[in-house]
Amino acid sequence: MTSASKYHLPKGTSADGSYDLLVTPESAGWGYSGLRILTLKPGEAHTLSTGDSEFLVLPLSGGCTVAVDGQTFELSGRAGVFASVTDFAYLPRASEAVISSAHGGAFALPSARTERGSLPARYGPKENVPVELRGAGACSRQVNNYCLPGTFDAEQLLVCEVLTPGGNWSSYPPHKHDQARTDTAGNPVESELEEIYYFQVSGKDGFGFGYQRVYGTPERPIDVLAEVRSGDTVLIPHGWHGPSIAAPGYDLYYLNVMAGPGQDRAWLICDDPAHGWVRSTWDAQDIDDRLPFGAEENE
């Protein structure tokens, strides 16, 4: 089996220069997906050259100003990932952006390598971010759909957040999206996407934790069972992934970043046939009443 350490990046182990986390296609050993986590102290600024990739600037905590291509976007941000959704900015390839924060904060910079550059820099209001409650019972979770087909245009980048109440399972049933496949009628049923999971866990003093499972097929083996804490990252080059398990008492957050070679920017998944039947049980269960997170602030 492939070593789990290659795919589980504990907090701080992939820091580089200005970044608390730096995952590039090269460091991950794949072709498209990337993620950087940038922390700015009050009054600090950072210059980002996007090169051959498109980016989002997505506040995790705090707000910032983004100056790019002659435009300036004021991102109000949020108190934290469990408090509310956030506004964000889109940065096209071959651009240079200056990210500054008067009061400081932490900012996710998800990215996707792309050969296209047809889209301009622009602002994404928090009011336009669809918040979805998915699953039911102990599989209830919240999905913030920032940059997906039908929610926000990008060249190849796909970005969402998943928030799971303590004791619940998300990313379940396990699923994969590691090969472009069609059905017998020629309709697409699965897309090829590399994926990054970046985690934060509620709870004081860093004691909060969860678990992430990734497993493969006989033809493409991978075997990961990682205990994850705030600031940890899991890379998923292929294989079934899930569940993501929130320990009782600790809510689990993860940022999903996906990209792949497909030019139609589709997110098509295939459930593990051993566990897909679980979806049929949700109709008889209620959604966890702890959801959505930050309901008062989001109103």
C-alpha positions in Angstrom: 0.0 0.0 0.0 1.0 3.6 -0.6 2.3 5.4 2.5 -0.3 7.6 4.2 2.3 10.2 5.2 2.6 11.3 1.5 -1.1 12.3 1.6 -1.6 13.5 5.2 0.1 16.8 5.8 -0.1 17.8 9.5 -0.2 21.5 10.3 3.1 23.2 9.7 4.8 20.4 7.8 4.1 22.0 4.4 4.7 25.6 5.4 6.8 27.7 3.0 7.8 31.3 3.3 4.7 33.4 3.7 2.4 30.4 3.6 1.2 28.3 6.5 0.4 25.7 3.8 1.7 25.5 0.3 0.4 22.7 -1.9 1.2 23.0 -5.6 0.6 20.5 -8.4 4.4 19.8 -8.3 4.5 19.2 -4.5 1.3 17.0 -4.7 2.7 15.0 -7.6 -0.3 15.7 -9.9 -1.3 18.2 -12.6 -3.9 20.8 -11.5 -5.1 21.4 -7.9 -3.3 23.7 -5.4 -3.9 25.4 -2.1 -2.1 28.0 -0.1 -3.0 29.3 3.4 -1.9 32.9 4.1 -1.9 34.6 7.5 -1.5 38.3 7.6 -0.9 40.4 10.7 -2.7 43.7 11.0 -1.4 46.1 8.3 0.5 43.4 6.4 0.3 42.8 2.7 1.2 40.0 0.3 1.8 40.0 -3.4 0.5 36.9 -5.3 1.5 36.2 -8.9 -1.0 33.7 -10.3 1.2 32.4 -13.1 -0.4 29.5 -15.0 -3.2 29.1 -12.4 -6.5 30.7 -11.5 -7.1 31.5 -7.8 -9.7 32.4 -5.2 -9.0 34.6 -2.2 -11.3 33.1 0.4 -11.2 34.5 4.0 -11.1 31.9 6.7 -11.1 34.6 9.4 -10.8 38.4 9.1 -11.2 40.5 6.0 -8.9 41.9 3.4 -8.5 44.1 0.4 -7.6 42.6 -2.9 -6.0 44.8 -5.7 -5.8 43.1 -9.1 -5.8 44.1 -12.7 -6.7 47.7 -11.9 -9.6 46.8 -9.6 -9.9 46.7 -5.8 -12.2 44.3 -4.0 -13.0 44.8 -0.3 -13.7 41.4 1.3 -15.6 41.8 4.6 -14.6 38.2 5.5 -16.0 36.5 8.6 -15.1 35.8 12.3 -14.3 32.2 11.5 -15.3 29.3 9.4 -18.1 28.2 11.7 -19.6 31.7 11.9 -20.9 32.3 8.4 -20.1 32.0 4.7 -17.8 34.7 3.3 -17.4 36.9 0.3 -14.4 36.1 -1.9 -12.5 37.2 -5.0 -11.5 35.5 -8.2 -8.1 36.0 -9.7 -7.4 35.0 -13.3 -4.2 33.3 -14.5 -1.3 35.6 -15.5 -2.2 38.3 -13.0 -0.7 39.9 -10.0 -2.7 40.6 -6.9 -1.9 42.5 -3.7 -3.7 41.1 -0.6 -3.7 43.4 2.4 -5.5 43.3 5.7 -6.0 46.2 8.1 -6.9 44.1 11.0 -5.2 40.8 10.1 -6.6 37.4 9.3 -6.2 34.0 7.6 -7.0 33.5 3.9 -7.3 30.4 1.8 -5.9 30.7 -1.8 -7.3 27.6 -3.7 -6.0 27.3 -7.3 -6.2 25.3 -10.5 -3.7 25.2 -13.3 -5.4 26.1 -16.6 -4.4 27.0 -20.1 -7.4 29.3 -20.5 -7.6 32.8 -19.3 -11.0 34.1 -20.6 -12.5 35.2 -17.3 -11.8 38.5 -15.6 -11.0 39.2 -11.9 -14.2 39.7 -10.0 -16.0 39.8 -6.6 -18.1 37.0 -5.2 -20.7 38.4 -2.7 -21.5 36.2 0.3 -25.2 36.6 -0.4 -24.8 34.7 -3.6 -23.1 31.6 -2.0 -25.6 28.7 -2.0 -25.8 27.0 1.4 -26.9 23.4 1.1 -27.9 21.0 3.9 -27.0 17.5 2.7 -27.8 14.1 4.1 -29.8 13.4 7.2 -29.5 12.0 10.7 -25.9 11.3 11.6 -24.9 12.0 8.0 -26.2 15.6 8.1 -23.7 18.2 7.0 -23.7 21.7 5.5 -22.1 22.5 2.1 -21.2 26.1 1.1 -21.0 26.0 -2.7 -18.6 28.8 -3.5 -17.2 28.0 -6.9 -18.9 25.1 -8.6 -20.7 24.7 -11.9 -23.9 26.7 -11.7 -22.7 28.8 -8.7 -19.7 30.8 -9.9 -17.8 30.7 -13.2 -14.1 29.6 -13.3 -12.0 27.9 -15.9 -11.3 24.6 -14.1 -11.4 25.4 -10.4 -14.0 23.9 -8.1 -14.3 25.0 -4.4 -16.7 24.3 -1.6 -16.7 24.0 2.2 -18.3 21.2 4.3 -19.2 21.7 7.9 -20.1 18.6 10.0 -21.6 18.7 13.5 -19.7 16.8 16.2 -20.5 13.1 16.1 -21.6 13.1 12.5 -20.1 11.6 9.3 -19.8 13.5 6.0 -18.2 12.7 2.7 -20.4 9.6 3.1 -21.1 7.2 1.4 -17.5 7.1 0.1 -17.2 8.2 -3.5 -14.6 8.9 -6.1 -14.0 11.0 -9.2 -10.7 9.8 -10.6 -11.5 8.8 -14.2 -13.6 10.3 -17.0 -16.4 7.8 -17.7 -19.6 7.7 -19.7 -22.6 5.3 -19.5 -23.7 3.1 -22.4 -25.6 6.0 -23.9 -22.5 8.2 -23.9 -23.6 10.4 -21.0 -20.9 11.5 -18.6 -21.2 9.7 -15.2 -17.8 10.5 -13.6 -15.2 13.2 -13.9 -11.4 13.1 -13.3 -10.6 15.5 -10.4 -7.7 15.8 -8.0 -8.9 16.9 -4.5 -7.5 18.7 -1.5 -9.1 18.6 2.0 -8.0 21.4 4.4 -9.4 20.9 7.9 -10.3 23.1 10.9 -11.8 21.6 14.1 -13.8 23.5 16.7 -12.8 23.4 20.4 -10.3 25.2 22.6 -6.6 24.5 23.0 -6.4 22.4 19.8 -7.8 19.2 21.3 -10.5 18.9 18.6 -10.0 16.1 16.1 -11.6 14.1 13.3 -10.7 11.3 10.9 -10.4 11.1 7.1 -10.5 7.8 5.2 -9.2 7.3 1.6 -8.9 3.9 0.0 -8.3 2.7 -3.5 -9.0 -0.2 -5.9 -6.8 -3.2 -6.6 -5.6 -1.5 -9.8 -4.8 1.8 -8.1 -4.2 1.2 -4.4 -4.1 3.9 -1.8 -4.7 3.5 2.0 -5.1 6.5 4.3 -6.7 6.7 7.7 -5.7 10.1 9.1 -6.5 11.7 12.5 -6.9 15.3 11.5 -6.7 18.5 13.5 -6.9 22.2 12.7 -4.5 23.1 10.0 -4.1 19.6 8.6 -4.5 18.7 4.9 -5.2 15.5 3.1 -4.4 15.0 -0.6 -6.7 12.7 -2.7 -5.1 11.9 -6.1 -7.5 9.0 -6.7 -9.7 6.4 -4.9 -12.7 6.3 -2.7 -12.8 9.0 -0.1 -14.9 9.2 3.0 -16.0 9.1 5.5 -14.9 12.4 7.1 -15.7 11.8 10.8 -16.3 14.5 13.3 -15.5 13.3 16.9 -18.4 13.9 19.4 -18.1 17.4 20.9 -15.9 18.8 18.0 -17.4 20.2 14.8 -15.4 19.5 11.7 -14.8 21.9 8.8 -13.0 21.2 5.6 -12.3 23.2 2.5 -12.5 21.2 -0.8 -10.4 22.2 -3.7 -10.7 20.2 -7.0 -9.4 20.5 -10.5 -8.6 18.1 -13.4 -7.9 17.8 -17.1 -11.6 17.9 -18.2 -12.4 21.1 -20.1 -16.2 21.0 -19.3 -15.6 21.7 -15.5 -17.9 18.9 -14.3 -18.1 17.5 -10.8 -19.5 14.0 -11.3 -19.0 11.4 -8.6 -19.4 7.6 -8.3 -20.5 6.1 -4.9 -18.7 3.0 -3.6 -21.3 0.4 -4.6 -20.8 -1.4 -1.2 -22.1 1.7 0.7 -24.2 3.7 -1.8 -27.4 2.2 -0.4 -27.0 4.4 2.7 -28.5 7.4 0.7 -31.8 5.6 0.6 -32.2 5.8 4.4 -32.1 9.6 4.5 -35.7 10.1 3.5 -36.9 8.6 6.7 -34.6 10.8 8.9 -34.6 14.5 9.8 -31.7 16.8 9.1 -29.6 17.5 12.3 -31.1 20.5 14.0 -27.7 22.0 14.7 -27.6 23.0 11.1 -27.0 25.4 9.5 -24.0 26.8 11.3 -24.1 30.5 11.9 -27.8 30.7 11.1 -28.3 34.0 12.9 -25.3 35.7 11.3 -26.4 34.4 7.8 -29.9 35.8 8.1 
